[in-house]
Amino acid sequence: MKSSTKFDTIVCGGGHAGCEAALAAARVGANTMLITGNMDTIAKMSCNPAIGGLAKGNIVREIDAMGGEMAINADATAMQFRLLNRSKGPAVQGPRAQCDKDLYCQRMIRTVTKAENLSVLQAIVTGIIVKDCAVIGVSTDVGVEIFATTVVLANGTFLRGLMHIGKNKIAGGRLGDFASRDLPASLTKHGIAMGRMKTGTPPRILGASIDFSACEEQRGDADPCTFAFYDTRDGEAFEAMFRAKFSGDPKDCAILDAGFGNQRSCWITHTTEITKEVVNSNIHRSPLYSGEIEGIGPRYCPSIEDKCAKFPDRGEHRIFLEPEGYFSDEWYVNGLSSSMPFGVQCDMLRSIPALRNAKITRPAYAVEYDFAPPTQIDGTLQSKIVENLFFAGQINGTSGYEEAAGQGLVAGVNAGQKSLGHEMMILGRHDAYIGVLIDDLVTKGTFEPYRMFTSRAEHRLLLNHGSADVRLLTFAEKFRLIGAPRIEKTREKLRRINSWLSRLNCEKFEGKTIGNWLAQSRSADTMSFPSAFASEMPDVREEVIYRMRYAGYLERERRAAARSSELDCVKIPPTFNYATVKSLSNESRQKLQMHRPLTLGQASRISGVTPVDISLILVSLEKSRRAR
């Protein structure tokens, strides 16, 4: 059976990547269909009920700057806000929010189902339909083939998902859900290579069974740093959260009551030597160490088995107890990810004084799943093998809601743009953390779940979270990602920032210009600013102070980024034959042929490609240009 409607774009998967992809494609004007295996779990927080963190929070603010939904959804459903690294420089700070996982899911379901240009269908995609090396649609388990000009795959951990709890194996991408068995075979059939990865999650326990008197309390910030840029929204600050005041919708009112004035605490406890004994004496029962699991797990979010095996001298490991919702008594045991048998999990929890009476509601488990090595896609997230097919999220080998959502937005914009015959968007490494993420995937690939860190961005001083809206204004305007009123407000914000920079770099304080004084002292606490500046909007004031305080460093970063951009402007034709480049090393030639970089800049970032190789390619490109 065939669908009577041909869509511009189909998005497969309703997780964090899929939601942003579908909404972005619809926003740029594409008639979009979102296909998800379970309508009730759209944007489900399968693991940690939190959004943001170091570098991740920057990604969420970038998503908001380009019209995405994750920031507002997190703000609207947050139970606690914290700005990480508050005592350090803004370039390495990161906003984070503990969210009500059920409200987060419910609000995103409503957003997706009410969006213009967007249809939603509950079905499992069983294969892609390809004609002349280009995707033209998908087949589903409900017997319907649906056709479109472009397709985005955002399937998360569901591609041949297999969960492990001790020796017990359960098919599914997460506990209580399904596994997609047919789609990986379809991708392989059409020439797309697949690999295997692993991730995991800790147990959930009842809050009533926790001894909080044996824990250290971790409260939220009194002055919350939200994700969305409300100062540039069209006269409706906090509209998303406070719409309920006027609609009377009970769900909205619940979200409203769960706002800034009612933050929930998290709590900190630690494992013990007894915990380590329990783990070590049962390590042979862990599928991770018994050889049952093939996939490679996340380096930066290890299981408790990994912690005890790799850090044998550590007597204890920190555990964060995090509430999962306002209307639930389930708590997330952050730091105790495991694939041990259920009974061993109970023993581990009882070995921790604060959790000696803990009652498990959902066991910890590991999940293996298929992914498509991301060197098979380009900077637009389009496949190099099957045209018009885009990939986003964990199918590209990444880890985390934020990394998935950032890719989803880019894939959705580009799939929508291509379906309409318009130019596609590529974010540079100096433009956004999302640009760093995609460039790393495309040029370097990954053999373990990729997680974003500030250290991955060589131009991170330019990517502070507070500048995301003005920094990405050019992209938001060019690709019609936000409305005209918000574009104008952002322009006005940038004008005020630049105006204050000019003024404060002329005005004096203690014999120096304010700009020089800040650059030398790096503290604004004792500064006497003009009264008009003191009453300026906080976002403008903070960005001005940041730019003055780090002026020299920022200028150096801009020059370095400009040099990198020069190489990124040199395009390499898709048909370029590296075999014709004389003196190119065999290693470089093989890697360049495999990765097929779009630009000389991308080529320079491939491991094993040297500056000499780049010079040789540049000469060859110039010869080819002159020959034409």
C-alpha positions as CSV (number, residue, x, y, z in Angstrom):
1,M,0.0,0.0,0.0
2,K,1.3,3.4,-0.9
3,S,0.7,6.8,0.8
4,S,-1.4,9.1,-1.4
5,T,0.6,12.1,-0.2
6,K,4.2,12.7,-1.1
7,F,6.0,14.7,1.6
8,D,9.0,17.0,1.2
9,T,10.7,15.5,4.2
10,I,10.2,12.4,6.3
11,V,11.9,12.2,9.7
12,C,12.2,8.7,11.2
13,G,12.4,8.6,15.0
14,G,10.7,10.8,17.7
15,G,13.6,11.2,20.1
16,H,15.5,14.4,20.8
17,A,17.1,14.4,17.3
18,G,13.9,13.5,15.5
19,C,11.8,16.2,17.2
20,E,14.2,18.9,16.4
21,A,14.7,17.6,12.8
22,A,10.9,17.5,12.2
23,L,10.2,20.9,13.7
24,A,13.2,22.5,11.8
25,A,12.2,21.0,8.4
26,A,8.6,22.2,9.0
27,R,9.8,25.7,10.0
28,V,11.8,26.2,6.8
29,G,8.6,25.4,4.8
30,A,8.9,21.7,4.0
31,N,5.8,19.5,4.2
32,T,7.1,17.1,6.8
33,M,6.1,13.7,8.2
34,L,7.5,12.5,11.6
35,I,7.3,8.7,11.9
36,T,7.8,7.4,15.4
37,G,7.5,3.9,16.9
38,N,5.6,5.1,19.9
39,M,3.6,8.4,20.1
40,D,3.6,8.3,23.9
41,T,7.4,8.4,24.2
42,I,8.2,11.3,21.9
43,A,11.2,13.1,23.4
44,K,11.4,10.5,26.2
45,M,14.3,11.1,28.6
46,S,15.5,7.5,28.4
47,C,18.4,8.1,30.8
48,N,19.3,11.1,32.9
49,P,16.3,13.4,33.5
50,A,18.5,16.5,32.9
51,I,19.4,18.9,30.0
52,G,22.6,20.8,29.6
53,G,26.0,20.7,31.4
54,L,29.5,21.7,30.3
55,A,29.5,22.3,26.5
56,K,26.1,20.6,26.3
57,G,24.4,23.6,27.8
58,N,26.1,25.7,25.1
59,I,24.6,23.4,22.4
60,V,21.1,23.9,23.9
61,R,21.4,27.7,23.8
62,E,22.6,27.4,20.2
63,I,19.6,25.3,19.4
64,D,17.4,28.1,20.8
65,A,19.3,30.7,18.8
66,M,18.3,28.8,15.6
67,G,14.7,28.4,16.5
68,G,14.8,24.9,18.1
69,E,12.6,23.7,20.9
70,M,14.9,22.0,23.5
71,A,15.7,25.1,25.4
72,I,12.2,26.3,26.0
73,N,11.0,22.7,26.7
74,A,13.8,22.4,29.4
75,D,13.0,25.8,30.9
76,A,9.3,25.0,31.0
77,T,9.7,21.7,32.8
78,A,12.8,22.3,34.9
79,M,12.8,21.3,38.6
80,Q,16.3,22.8,39.3
81,F,18.7,25.1,37.5
82,R,22.5,25.2,38.0
83,L,25.2,27.1,36.2
84,L,28.2,24.7,36.2
85,N,31.7,26.2,36.6
86,R,30.2,29.4,37.9
87,S,33.5,30.4,39.6
88,K,35.4,30.0,36.3
89,G,35.4,32.1,33.1
90,P,32.2,32.2,31.0
91,A,33.8,30.3,28.1
92,V,33.8,27.1,30.2
93,Q,30.6,27.6,32.1
94,G,27.5,25.5,31.2
95,P,23.9,25.9,32.2
96,R,22.1,22.7,33.4
97,A,18.6,21.9,34.3
98,Q,17.1,18.9,36.2
99,C,13.7,18.3,34.4
100,D,10.5,16.6,35.1
101,K,10.9,13.8,32.6
102,D,7.1,13.2,32.1
103,L,6.3,16.9,31.7
104,Y,9.2,17.3,29.3
105,C,7.8,14.4,27.1
106,Q,4.2,15.7,27.3
107,R,5.1,19.2,26.4
108,M,7.1,18.1,23.4
109,I,4.4,15.8,22.2
110,R,2.0,18.8,22.2
111,T,4.5,21.0,20.4
112,V,5.1,18.4,17.7
113,T,1.5,17.5,17.2
114,K,0.4,21.2,16.9
115,A,3.2,22.3,14.6
116,E,2.3,23.7,11.2
117,N,3.5,21.7,8.1
118,L,4.1,18.7,10.3
119,S,2.2,15.4,10.3
120,V,2.9,12.6,12.8
121,L,2.4,8.8,12.4
122,Q,3.0,6.0,14.8
123,A,4.8,3.2,12.9
124,I,8.2,1.5,12.7
125,V,10.3,2.2,9.6
126,T,11.4,-1.1,8.2
127,G,13.5,0.1,5.2
128,I,14.5,3.0,2.9
129,I,13.3,3.1,-0.7
130,V,16.1,4.0,-3.1
131,K,16.0,4.8,-6.8
132,D,19.1,5.8,-8.8
133,C,21.3,6.0,-5.6
134,A,18.9,8.5,-4.0
135,V,16.3,7.9,-1.3
136,I,12.7,8.4,-2.3
137,G,10.8,7.1,0.7
138,V,10.4,4.6,3.5
139,S,8.5,1.3,4.1
140,T,6.8,0.7,7.4
141,D,5.5,-2.1,9.6
142,V,1.9,-1.0,9.0
143,G,2.1,-1.9,5.4
144,V,2.4,1.6,4.0
145,E,5.2,3.0,1.9
146,I,5.6,6.8,2.4
147,F,7.4,8.9,-0.2
148,A,9.4,12.1,0.1
149,T,12.2,14.1,-1.5
150,T,14.4,13.8,1.6
151,V,14.6,11.4,4.6
152,V,16.2,12.0,8.0
153,L,17.1,8.9,10.1
154,A,17.1,9.6,13.8
155,N,16.6,6.2,15.3
156,G,18.5,6.4,18.6
157,T,19.4,3.1,20.2
158,F,16.6,1.2,18.5
159,L,18.5,-0.3,15.5
160,R,18.8,-3.9,16.6
161,G,18.6,-2.7,20.2
162,L,19.5,-5.4,22.8
163,M,19.4,-4.8,26.5
164,H,21.5,-6.7,29.0
165,I,20.7,-7.4,32.7
166,G,23.2,-10.0,33.8
167,K,22.6,-13.0,31.5
168,N,19.1,-11.8,30.5
169,K,18.8,-10.3,27.1
170,I,15.8,-8.3,26.1
171,A,15.2,-6.9,22.5
172,G,14.5,-3.2,22.6
173,G,16.1,0.3,22.4
174,R,15.1,1.0,26.0
175,L,13.3,-0.9,28.8
176,G,9.6,-1.5,27.9
177,D,10.0,-0.5,24.2
178,F,10.7,-2.1,20.8
179,A,13.7,-2.8,18.6
180,S,14.0,-2.0,14.9
181,R,15.3,-5.2,13.3
182,D,14.8,-4.6,9.6
183,L,16.1,-1.1,8.9
184,P,19.8,-1.9,9.5
185,A,19.6,-4.6,6.9
186,S,18.0,-2.2,4.4
187,L,20.8,0.4,5.0
188,T,23.5,-2.3,4.6
189,K,21.8,-3.4,1.4
190,H,22.2,0.1,-0.1
191,G,25.9,0.3,0.8
192,I,25.9,2.0,4.2
193,A,28.3,0.4,6.6
194,M,27.1,-0.3,10.2
195,G,28.8,-0.7,13.5
196,R,27.9,-1.6,17.1
197,M,27.9,0.6,20.2
198,K,26.8,0.2,23.8
199,T,25.4,2.6,26.4
200,G,23.8,2.0,29.8
201,T,21.7,3.5,32.5
202,P,21.5,3.1,36.3
203,P,18.6,1.8,38.4
204,R,15.7,4.0,39.5
205,I,14.6,3.8,43.1
206,L,11.8,5.1,45.4
207,G,12.6,8.4,47.1
208,A,10.8,7.1,50.2
209,S,13.4,4.4,50.6
210,I,16.4,6.9,50.6
211,D,18.0,8.1,53.8
212,F,18.6,11.7,52.9
213,S,20.2,12.4,56.3
214,A,23.2,10.5,55.1
215,C,23.5,12.6,51.9
216,E,24.9,16.1,51.0
217,E,22.2,18.4,49.6
218,Q,22.8,20.1,46.3
219,R,20.4,23.0,45.8
220,G,19.6,24.9,42.6
221,D,20.8,28.4,41.9
222,A,18.9,31.3,43.5
223,D,19.3,33.2,40.2
224,P,18.6,30.6,37.5
225,C,20.4,30.7,34.2
226,T,17.8,29.6,31.7
227,F,18.5,28.1,28.3
228,A,16.2,30.2,26.0
229,F,16.9,33.8,25.1
230,Y,13.7,35.4,26.3
231,D,15.0,39.0,25.9
232,T,14.8,38.7,22.1
233,R,11.3,37.1,21.9
234,D,8.5,39.2,20.5
235,G,7.1,40.9,23.6
236,E,6.1,37.6,25.1
237,A,8.9,36.7,27.5
238,F,8.4,33.3,29.1
239,E,5.4,32.8,26.8
240,A,6.0,29.0,26.6
241,M,5.9,28.6,30.4
242,F,3.1,31.0,31.2
243,R,0.7,30.4,28.4
244,A,-1.2,28.2,30.9
245,K,-2.2,31.2,33.0
246,F,-4.6,32.2,30.3
247,S,-5.6,28.9,28.7
248,G,-6.4,27.1,32.0
249,D,-5.0,23.8,30.7
250,P,-4.4,21.7,33.8
251,K,-1.2,20.2,32.3
252,D,0.1,23.7,31.6
253,C,-0.8,24.8,35.1
254,A,1.2,21.9,36.5
255,I,4.2,23.0,34.5
256,L,3.7,26.6,35.7
257,D,3.5,25.5,39.3
258,A,6.8,23.5,38.8
259,G,8.7,26.7,37.8
260,F,11.5,28.8,39.2
261,G,10.0,29.3,42.7
262,N,9.8,25.6,43.5
263,Q,13.2,24.1,42.7
264,R,13.9,20.5,43.9
265,S,17.2,19.6,45.5
266,C,19.5,16.8,44.3
267,W,21.6,14.9,46.8
268,I,25.2,13.5,46.8
269,T,26.3,10.2,48.4
270,H,29.2,7.8,47.7
271,T,29.9,4.2,47.1
272,T,32.0,2.3,49.8
273,E,34.6,-0.4,50.0
274,I,31.8,-2.9,50.4
275,T,30.4,-1.7,47.1
276,K,33.7,-2.4,45.4
277,E,33.8,-5.9,47.0
278,V,30.3,-6.6,45.7
279,V,31.3,-5.5,42.2
280,N,34.6,-7.2,42.1
281,S,33.3,-10.5,43.4
282,N,30.6,-10.5,40.7
283,I,32.5,-9.0,37.8
284,H,32.3,-12.3,35.9
285,R,28.5,-12.0,35.9
286,S,28.6,-8.6,34.1
287,P,28.0,-9.1,30.3
288,L,30.4,-6.2,29.8
289,Y,33.3,-8.4,31.2
290,S,32.0,-11.9,30.2
291,G,32.1,-11.1,26.5
292,E,28.4,-11.0,26.0
293,I,28.5,-7.3,24.9
294,E,30.2,-6.5,21.6
295,G,29.6,-2.8,21.4
296,I,32.0,-0.1,22.7
297,G,30.6,1.9,25.6
298,P,31.0,5.6,26.5
299,R,34.4,6.5,27.9
300,Y,33.1,9.5,29.9
301,C,30.1,7.8,31.4
302,P,31.5,4.4,32.6
303,S,29.5,1.7,34.4
304,I,30.3,1.0,38.0
305,E,32.0,-2.2,36.8
306,D,34.3,-0.1,34.7
307,K,35.0,2.3,37.5
308,C,36.0,-0.5,39.9
309,A,38.1,-2.4,37.3
310,K,39.9,0.7,35.9
311,F,40.4,2.6,39.2
312,P,41.1,-0.2,41.7
313,D,42.8,2.2,44.2
314,R,39.7,4.3,44.5
315,G,37.8,3.6,47.8
316,E,34.7,5.4,46.8
317,H,32.9,7.0,43.8
318,R,30.5,9.9,43.9
319,I,26.8,9.2,43.4
320,F,24.2,11.8,42.6
321,L,20.6,11.2,43.5
322,E,18.3,13.1,41.2
323,P,14.5,13.4,41.2
324,E,12.7,12.3,38.0
325,G,9.5,14.3,38.4
326,Y,7.3,16.5,40.5
327,F,4.5,13.9,40.5
328,S,6.7,10.8,40.8
329,D,8.7,9.4,43.7
330,E,11.3,7.8,41.4
331,W,14.9,8.9,41.7
332,Y,17.8,8.5,39.2
333,V,21.0,7.0,40.8
334,N,23.5,8.9,38.7
335,G,26.9,7.2,38.7
336,L,25.7,3.7,39.2
337,S,25.2,2.6,35.6
338,S,25.4,-1.2,35.4
339,S,24.5,-4.3,33.5
340,M,24.9,-6.6,36.6
341,P,22.2,-9.1,37.5
342,F,19.2,-7.7,39.4
343,G,20.3,-9.3,42.7
344,V,23.8,-7.8,42.5
345,Q,22.3,-4.4,41.8
346,C,20.3,-4.7,45.1
347,D,23.5,-5.7,47.0
348,M,25.4,-2.7,45.5
349,L,22.7,-0.3,46.6
350,R,22.5,-1.7,50.1
351,S,26.3,-1.3,50.5
352,I,25.7,2.5,50.3
353,P,24.6,3.9,53.7
354,A,22.0,6.3,52.3
355,L,20.6,3.6,50.1
356,R,20.7,0.6,52.5
357,N,16.8,0.3,52.3
358,A,16.6,1.3,48.6
359,K,13.7,-0.1,46.6
360,I,14.4,-0.5,42.9
361,T,11.5,0.4,40.6
362,R,13.5,-0.1,37.4
363,P,16.7,-2.0,37.1
364,A,19.9,-0.8,35.5
365,Y,20.8,-2.2,32.2
366,A,23.2,-1.9,29.2
367,V,21.9,-1.5,25.7
368,E,23.7,-2.4,22.5
369,Y,22.6,-0.9,19.2
370,D,23.7,-0.3,15.6
371,F,25.1,2.9,14.3
372,A,26.4,4.1,10.9
373,P,30.0,5.4,11.2
374,P,29.7,9.1,10.6
375,T,32.6,9.4,8.1
376,Q,29.9,8.3,5.6
377,I,28.1,11.7,5.9
378,D,29.2,15.3,5.0
379,G,29.0,18.5,6.9
380,T,25.3,18.9,6.0
381,L,24.7,15.4,7.7
382,Q,23.7,14.0,4.2
383,S,24.9,10.6,3.3
384,K,27.7,10.4,0.8
385,I,26.4,7.1,-0.4
386,V,22.6,7.6,-0.8
387,E,21.6,11.1,-1.9
388,N,18.9,13.0,0.0
389,L,19.3,10.7,3.1
390,F,20.3,12.5,6.3
391,F,21.5,11.1,9.7
392,A,21.1,12.6,13.1
393,G,21.8,11.5,16.7
394,Q,23.0,8.2,18.1
395,I,22.9,6.6,14.6
396,N,26.0,8.9,14.0
397,G,27.7,7.5,17.1
398,T,27.0,10.3,19.5
399,S,25.9,10.2,23.2
400,G,23.5,12.6,24.9
401,Y,20.2,14.4,24.3
402,E,21.9,17.7,23.5
403,E,24.3,16.3,20.9
404,A,21.3,14.5,19.3
405,A,19.1,17.6,19.3
406,G,21.8,19.8,17.7
407,Q,22.4,17.3,14.9
408,G,18.6,17.0,14.5
409,L,18.2,20.7,14.0
410,V,20.9,20.8,11.3
411,A,19.7,17.7,9.6
412,G,16.1,18.9,9.6
413,V,17.0,22.3,8.2
414,N,19.1,20.8,5.5
415,A,16.7,18.1,4.6
416,G,13.9,20.7,4.4
417,Q,16.1,23.1,2.4
418,K,17.2,20.4,-0.1
419,S,13.6,19.2,-0.6
420,L,12.7,22.7,-1.6
421,G,15.7,23.2,-3.8
422,H,17.4,25.7,-1.5
423,E,20.9,26.1,-0.2
424,M,21.9,23.9,2.8
425,M,23.5,25.1,6.0
426,I,27.0,24.2,7.3
427,L,28.1,25.4,10.7
428,G,31.9,26.0,11.1
429,R,34.0,25.1,14.1
430,H,34.3,28.8,15.0
431,D,30.5,29.3,14.7
432,A,29.1,26.9,17.2
433,Y,29.7,23.8,19.3
434,I,27.2,22.1,17.0
435,G,29.7,22.9,14.2
436,V,32.6,21.4,16.2
437,L,30.5,18.3,16.9
438,I,29.5,17.7,13.2
439,D,33.0,18.4,11.9
440,D,34.6,16.0,14.4
441,L,32.1,13.3,13.3
442,V,32.6,13.9,9.6
443,T,36.4,14.2,9.6
444,K,37.5,12.0,12.4
445,G,34.7,9.5,12.9
446,T,34.2,7.8,16.2
447,F,34.5,4.3,17.6
448,E,32.9,5.0,20.9
449,P,29.9,7.2,21.9
450,Y,31.0,10.8,21.2
451,R,30.3,13.3,23.9
452,M,30.9,17.1,23.6
453,F,33.4,18.8,25.9
454,T,34.7,22.4,25.9
455,S,38.2,21.0,25.3
456,R,37.1,19.7,21.9
457,A,36.6,23.3,20.6
458,E,39.8,25.0,19.8
459,H,37.9,28.4,19.5
460,R,35.9,27.9,22.7
461,L,36.4,31.5,23.8
462,L,34.3,32.6,20.8
463,L,31.6,30.1,21.8
464,N,30.5,31.2,25.3
465,H,26.9,30.3,26.0
466,G,25.7,33.9,26.4
467,S,26.6,34.9,22.9
468,A,24.8,32.1,21.0
469,D,21.9,34.3,19.8
470,V,24.0,37.1,18.4
471,R,26.7,34.7,17.2
472,L,24.3,32.7,15.1
473,L,22.1,35.5,14.0
474,T,23.4,35.3,10.4
475,F,22.4,31.7,10.1
476,A,19.0,32.2,11.8
477,E,18.2,35.0,9.4
478,K,19.6,33.5,6.2
479,F,17.7,30.2,6.7
480,R,14.5,31.7,8.1
481,L,14.9,29.8,11.4
482,I,13.3,32.4,13.6
483,G,10.6,35.0,13.0
484,A,11.3,38.6,11.7
485,P,10.4,40.3,15.1
486,R,12.9,38.1,17.0
487,I,15.6,38.7,14.3
488,E,15.1,42.5,14.7
489,K,15.3,42.2,18.5
490,T,18.5,40.2,18.2
491,R,19.9,42.8,15.8
492,E,19.0,45.5,18.3
493,K,20.7,43.5,21.1
494,L,23.9,43.2,19.0
495,R,23.8,47.0,18.3
496,R,23.6,47.7,22.0
497,I,26.5,45.4,22.7
498,N,28.6,47.1,20.1
499,S,27.6,50.5,21.2
500,W,28.5,49.9,24.8
501,L,31.8,48.4,23.7
502,S,32.7,51.6,21.8
503,R,31.6,53.8,24.7
504,L,33.3,51.8,27.5
505,N,36.5,51.5,25.6
506,C,36.7,55.3,25.7
507,E,35.4,56.1,29.2
508,K,38.0,56.2,32.0
509,F,38.2,54.5,35.4
510,E,41.1,55.1,37.7
511,G,43.2,56.6,34.9
512,K,42.5,53.8,32.4
513,T,39.8,53.1,29.9
514,I,37.2,50.8,31.3
515,G,38.0,48.2,28.6
516,N,41.7,48.3,29.5
517,W,40.9,48.2,33.2
518,L,38.8,45.1,32.8
519,A,41.3,43.4,30.5
520,Q,44.0,43.8,33.1
521,S,42.1,43.1,36.3
522,R,39.5,40.7,34.9
523,S,37.1,41.7,37.7
524,A,34.0,43.8,37.3
525,D,33.0,43.7,41.0
526,T,34.7,46.9,42.0
527,M,34.1,48.7,38.7
528,S,32.1,51.9,38.7
529,F,30.0,51.7,35.5
530,P,27.8,54.4,34.1
531,S,24.3,54.2,35.6
532,A,22.8,53.6,32.2
533,F,25.0,50.5,31.7
534,A,24.2,49.3,35.3
535,S,20.5,49.3,34.3
536,E,21.1,47.6,30.9
537,M,19.5,44.2,30.2
538,P,21.6,41.5,32.0
539,D,22.4,39.5,28.8
540,V,23.7,42.7,27.1
541,R,25.7,43.7,30.2
542,E,27.3,40.3,30.7
543,E,28.3,39.9,27.0
544,V,29.9,43.4,27.0
545,I,31.9,42.7,30.1
546,Y,33.0,39.3,28.7
547,R,34.2,40.9,25.4
548,M,36.1,43.6,27.2
549,R,37.6,41.4,29.8
550,Y,39.0,38.9,27.3
551,A,39.4,41.3,24.4
552,G,43.0,40.3,23.6
553,Y,42.3,36.6,23.7
554,L,39.2,36.9,21.7
555,E,41.0,38.8,19.0
556,R,43.7,36.1,18.8
557,E,40.9,33.5,18.5
558,R,39.2,35.4,15.7
559,R,42.5,35.6,13.7
560,A,43.1,31.9,14.2
561,A,39.5,31.1,13.1
562,A,39.9,33.4,10.1
563,R,43.0,31.4,9.0
564,S,41.0,28.1,9.4
565,S,38.1,29.6,7.4
566,E,40.4,30.3,4.5
567,L,41.1,26.6,4.1
568,D,37.4,25.8,4.6
569,C,36.6,28.1,1.7
570,V,38.7,26.0,-0.7
571,K,36.2,23.4,-2.0
572,I,37.3,19.9,-3.1
573,P,35.1,18.5,-5.9
574,P,33.4,15.2,-4.9
575,T,35.0,13.5,-7.9
576,F,38.6,14.7,-7.0
577,N,41.1,11.9,-7.6
578,Y,43.7,11.8,-4.9
579,A,45.7,9.3,-6.9
580,T,46.7,12.1,-9.2
581,V,48.4,14.1,-6.4
582,K,52.1,13.3,-6.6
583,S,54.1,12.7,-3.4
584,L,51.0,12.3,-1.2
585,S,51.6,9.6,1.4
586,N,49.8,6.3,1.1
587,E,48.1,6.9,4.5
588,S,46.8,10.3,3.6
589,R,45.6,9.1,0.2
590,Q,43.7,6.2,1.7
591,K,42.1,8.3,4.4
592,L,41.2,11.2,2.0
593,Q,39.6,8.7,-0.4
594,M,37.6,7.2,2.4
595,H,36.4,10.4,4.1
596,R,36.0,12.5,0.8
597,P,36.2,15.9,2.6
598,L,34.2,18.7,1.1
599,T,36.9,21.4,1.8
600,L,40.6,21.7,2.3
601,G,39.9,22.7,5.9
602,Q,38.1,19.4,6.6
603,A,40.9,17.5,4.9
604,S,43.4,19.2,7.2
605,R,41.6,17.9,10.3
606,I,41.7,14.3,9.3
607,S,44.0,12.3,11.5
608,G,47.2,11.5,9.6
609,V,46.9,14.2,6.9
610,T,49.9,16.6,7.3
611,P,50.3,20.3,6.4
612,V,52.6,19.1,3.5
613,D,49.7,17.0,2.2
614,I,47.4,20.0,2.3
615,S,49.9,22.0,0.3
616,L,50.1,19.3,-2.3
617,I,46.4,19.0,-2.7
618,L,46.1,22.8,-2.9
619,V,48.6,22.9,-5.8
620,S,46.8,20.0,-7.5
621,L,43.4,21.8,-7.2
622,E,44.9,25.0,-8.6
623,K,46.3,23.1,-11.6
624,S,42.9,21.5,-12.2
625,R,41.2,24.9,-12.0
626,R,43.6,26.5,-14.6
627,A,43.2,23.5,-16.9
628,R,39.5,24.1,-17.0
